[in-house]
C-alpha cells in the first residue's frame, strides 16, 4: 500500500529539506508547493495571495496524488500540514486513494526558525529559496500554525529541527 507523507512545521523549520529526504528514502513523487507556485509565476505579495494561489494549485495536485497513490506510488507533500484544515485536506487524499499516511511534524522554536529564515534570505540556496520572507511575514503565518493533536488521529512522526533524517 502506498503512503502519503505530509509535513507540519513552521516557516524555515526545514520542511523542504525533510520532504526531499523523505522522497529519496521512500522513492516517492515529491510535490513542493513553493516550487510549483514559482514555476507557475504566481504573484504573491501577501498571505491572502498565497492562500488563493495555493487553493488553486491544490485543486490540481489532489487528483494527481490520488491517482499516484492508487497506482502504489508513494507521495510526499512539501505542504499541507500546518492547520487542522490543511491536514483534513491531506486526509481526504489518502482516504480517497485508500492509502496509508504519515504526518511528519518538525518541532522548532520561533527563534531557530527566524535564524534559519535570515540565513536563507541572505544566502538564497538553490531549491530552498523561493523569495524573500520577512520576519513580520513569519509572525503573520505562524499565528495560524497549529501542531497536530491526538484527536486528529494521524500517524505522526516527530523531528527536531536541524537534525537530518538521512546520514551522510
C-alpha positions in Angstrom: 0.0 0.0 0.0 1.4 3.4 -1.0 1.8 6.1 1.6 1.1 9.9 1.5 3.8 11.7 3.5 3.0 15.2 4.5 4.7 17.7 6.8 3.8 20.0 9.6 6.3 22.7 10.6 6.7 26.5 10.9 8.3 28.5 8.1 12.0 27.9 7.8 11.9 24.9 10.1 13.2 22.6 7.4 10.1 21.2 5.7 11.6 21.3 2.2 14.8 19.6 3.3 12.8 16.9 5.1 10.5 16.5 2.2 13.4 15.8 -0.2 14.9 13.4 2.3 11.6 11.5 2.6 11.2 11.4 -1.2 14.6 9.9 -1.6 14.1 7.4 1.3 10.7 6.2 0.0 11.3 6.5 -3.7 8.3 8.9 -3.8 7.0 11.6 -6.0 7.6 14.9 -4.4 5.2 17.8 -4.7 6.8 21.1 -3.5 4.2 23.8 -3.3 6.6 26.7 -3.4 8.4 25.3 -6.4 5.1 24.8 -8.3 3.9 28.3 -7.4 7.3 29.7 -8.6 7.2 27.8 -11.9 3.6 29.0 -12.5 4.8 32.6 -11.8 2.1 33.1 -9.1 2.3 36.7 -7.9 2.4 36.5 -4.1 2.6 39.8 -2.2 0.5 38.9 0.8 -0.7 35.9 2.8 -4.1 36.3 1.1 -2.4 35.9 -2.3 -0.6 32.8 -1.2 -3.8 31.2 0.1 -5.6 32.0 -3.2 -2.9 30.5 -5.3 -2.3 27.5 -3.0 -6.0 26.7 -3.2 -5.9 26.6 -7.0 -2.7 24.6 -7.0 -4.1 22.0 -4.5 -7.1 21.5 -6.7 -4.8 20.4 -9.5 -2.5 18.3 -7.4 -5.1 16.4 -5.4 -6.4 14.2 -8.2 -2.8 13.5 -9.4 -1.8 12.5 -5.9 -4.8 10.2 -5.5 -4.0 8.5 -8.8 -0.4 8.0 -7.9 -1.3 6.5 -4.6 -3.9 4.2 -6.1 -1.1 3.0 -8.5 1.0 2.2 -5.5 3.4 5.1 -5.8 4.4 6.9 -2.6 3.8 10.7 -2.5 5.5 13.4 -0.4 3.8 16.8 0.0 6.1 19.7 0.9 3.0 21.5 2.2 -0.5 20.8 3.7 0.1 20.1 7.3 0.2 23.3 9.4 -3.5 23.7 10.3 -6.3 21.2 11.0 -7.9 22.3 7.7 -4.7 21.6 5.8 -4.4 18.2 7.5 -8.1 17.4 6.7 -7.4 18.1 3.0 -4.4 15.7 3.1 -6.7 13.1 4.9 -9.2 13.4 2.0 -6.5 12.5 -0.4 -5.1 9.4 1.3 -8.6 8.2 2.2 -9.8 8.7 -1.4 -6.9 6.6 -2.6 -7.3 4.0 0.2 -3.6 4.7 1.0 -1.6 4.9 4.2 -0.2 8.1 5.6 2.5 9.6 7.8 2.4 13.1 9.1 5.9 14.3 9.7 6.0 17.1 12.3 9.0 19.3 12.8 9.4 20.8 16.3 11.2 24.2 16.2 11.3 27.4 18.2 10.4 30.7 16.6 13.9 31.8 17.3 15.5 28.9 15.5 13.1 29.4 12.5 13.8 33.1 12.3 17.6 32.5 12.4 17.2 29.9 9.6 14.9 32.3 7.7 17.5 35.1 7.9 20.2 32.7 6.6 18.0 31.6 3.8 17.2 35.1 2.8 20.9 36.0 2.8 22.3 33.0 1.0 19.3 32.2 -1.3 20.1 28.5 -1.5 19.1 26.9 -4.8 16.0 24.8 -4.4 15.2 26.2 -0.9 14.8 29.9 -1.7 11.6 30.9 -3.4 11.7 34.5 -2.5 12.3 36.9 0.4 10.3 36.2 3.6 10.4 38.8 6.3 10.2 38.1 10.0 6.9 40.0 10.0 5.6 37.6 7.4 6.9 34.7 9.5 5.0 36.1 12.5 1.8 36.6 10.4 1.9 33.0 9.1 2.9 31.5 12.4 -0.2 32.8 14.1 -2.1 30.2 12.1 0.2 27.3 12.9 -1.5 24.5 14.9 0.5 21.4 15.9 -1.2 18.1 15.3 -3.4 16.8 18.1 -4.1 13.3 19.2 -7.8 13.9 18.4 -6.9 14.2 14.7 -5.8 10.6 14.7 -2.8 10.8 12.4 0.3 8.6 12.3 2.7 11.3 13.5 6.5 11.2 13.4 8.2 14.0 15.2 11.6 15.5 14.3 13.8 18.1 15.9 14.5 21.0 13.6 18.1 20.9 12.2 18.6 17.2 12.7 18.9 15.4 9.3 16.8 12.3 8.6 19.4 10.7 6.3 23.0 10.3 7.5 25.8 11.2 5.0 
